[in-house]
Amino acid sequence: MRLKSGIWVAAYVRRCNVEGAFVAVRRRGAEEAGAVYIKISKLDGTAVLYGPAPQAVFDEARPAGRIFTIIVGRDAPASEADVEARLVREIRYDPDVWIVEVEDREGRHFLDDAIV
């Protein structure tokens, strides 16, 4: 059984706060199973966007886990405008998405299961 998106986001926000990063939930999606996107703003005009990994990377040993991959900014942080444009497209495609923004100059993402 997969953890509800609302509970997962609340735990992630707490983790970011404990690590000393500012975090805000910019958009609340479907409480039960909305896709979660994490924007890491480096506070220099650049950002990286993490989103749900494709189903092909899920492991049978951990079928309930959330795995993230870099959607925008894989090779180097992208401009904030590029990340925001991608988020607009994601919202148009699925209006039930969650958007969480973390501000961290070091670009730390605090995602335990991130495919970089």
Secondary structure as UniProt FT lines:
FT   HELIX           5..18
FT   TURN            19..20
FT   STRAND          22..27
FT   TURN            31..33
FT   STRAND          36..41
FT   STRAND          46..52
FT   HELIX           55..57
FT   TURN            60..61
FT   TURN            63..64
FT   STRAND          68..72
FT   STRAND          78..79
FT   HELIX           80..93
FT   TURN            95..96
FT   STRAND          98..103
FT   TURN            105..106
FT   STRAND          114..115
//
